[in-house]
Amino acid sequence: MTIIRGAAKAGCALAAAMLCSAVFAQANYPAKAVRVVVPFPAGGSNDLVARVVSQELSKMMGQQFVVDNRGGASGVIGAEMVAKAPADGYTLMVHSITHLSNGLLIRKVPYDTINDFTPISLLVAQPGALVVHPALPAKTVKDFIALAKRRPDELTYGSNGPGGSLHLMMALFANMANIKLIHVPYKGGAPLVTSLLSGETQSATATINTVLPHIKSGRLRPLGVTSDKPSGLLPGVPTIAQAGVPGYEFNSWIGVFGPRNMPPALVDRLHNDLEKVMKQPTVVKALADQALDAWPATQQQFAQRVKADYDKLAKVIKMTGVQPE
């Protein structure tokens, strides 16, 4: 009995020591640089948001939050790195709703899209716009639909990868407008915009911030926005629903994830610090200037949205007939 009691006391002492060590580590977090994985090339929306937020976190927390661009496979390569990283808060991921569609549309994704990640904080909404190359003779959404119906399976549209948010935005639009287009996938939003500017592709539903400078310069023409309300950055441009496809709406977002099984106290710490960053007027303005709207939400609300949007995207995929690649 004495031996059992001694072992029990030793076990309790060990557990207490481990708990104290974990608490101490979290209290002193971060004690070294934090890697912020962006699973897309530099220049896109995810990269822009990650850099704005990481810069402010570095100032606030006294350690560097270093953006690490790991593009490829529509975001799967970078996400796999994070899924396999230690759950200690030193590897984070800034990813969009594309993270969810990847799990539905890419065969043999090397992780569980929902259970292998910890949703930490929702950052911004990503309104999109239907844009075309100026050489295309379409000035309105109705013009574009009419042209596509006259030329089925001829007009091309680019996306940020198979199953990416921009792919599903356009696939849903084409389905609801009853038109047939040719999909040309790229490895991120920046290469997509390059293809549009060169005329390699003729159209896309792209995030407003990635195409806004080119709209202003006249190198791209906006036909409609994907959100349920017009954008103040594109005065005079209607929603796609207003412009000819009633009921169309597709809202995207960008948020911060970590590996699964992160300690709740650490998740709370990161969420609270991110919330402070996202309330700073300079951050709000920097993002708003790029058509990215701060989206306040608790950590629990973000986790719930991830699950709800996963189910919603599954329905969109089924309705549009987009196939896994």
Phi, psi and omega in degrees: 000319180298320180296318180297316179296321179295319179295320180296317179296320180296319178297317178297318180296319180295317179297319180295320180295318179295319179297315180298321179296317179294317180296317179298317180298318180290323180295330181261010180286137355268138179264356179206178181297146179251131178271127178249102183281126171249113187279033178218162177296163177296147175108343179272183183296315180301317181295316181299311180297315181301320183287320177297313183289318181297323179298317181287323177297322179299317178294317186289321191256356173076012175223156182283132169255106192258121179285131181236103181282119179232073183285164177129145177056039177059027178105354184290321183299312179293320180296323179297321177302317182289320180301327183265000182279158175299147183272049185253005178088000182264001171226114180239168180223133171256114186218161182254187177299343175302330178305322182284316181293331177302319181293342181261337190241348180252122182293139175057047172299132188280034178194167174268115188304323182268309192276346181266008181225153175250111175293126184254310184203131172280133185253299187218158168268147183240082177294145181245173178217143171277118182233154178226158173290140183303338180289342180281127183281065178220120181256343181222169176300318179297321176300315182297316180297316180297319180295317180294327179287330176284335184232062183299138179061028176244320182285138181255152171222141179264162176215175178271019177131156179302124180081001178291166182302322181289329175297311183291326176304311184285322179298319178295318178300312181298321180295314182288333179272354179060049178233160180242122182235164178258124182273130176236103183278148176231170182268056178128170183290324182295312177298328177299313181297320178302319180294324178294315182295325181279346184087006177297322169240158187259341185203169176186157162259109185241155175297140187302320184296329182282340182246352185303313180300325182281334172291316180296326181276352180086007182276346173224152181243123178276139179249329181187160178255152187275345182281175181276354177227149176298157179263136177295340180278348178233068182300135179088353179266119183283170170288158177298325178297318179290330189270000176147354178234080183304135178090352180286135176195134178212109178256134178247172180207167174229136181215178180250131177237159170230178174296165179292163176064027172293140179302132182307322181296324179289320177299316179298318180299312181295317180299314182297320179291321177295322178297319177297317179300315185288349177265352180290127182306323181293324179290314180302316181292316181301321180282320179297324178297340179254020179061035176242116186263125176305136185234089182294137177195148174287166178299321180294320178296321178295315179300320179293321180294321178303314181291318181294318180290329176299316178293320180296316181295325178300321179290319179298317180298317179295318181294320184276341181079016176297132185258146174302147180235000000 
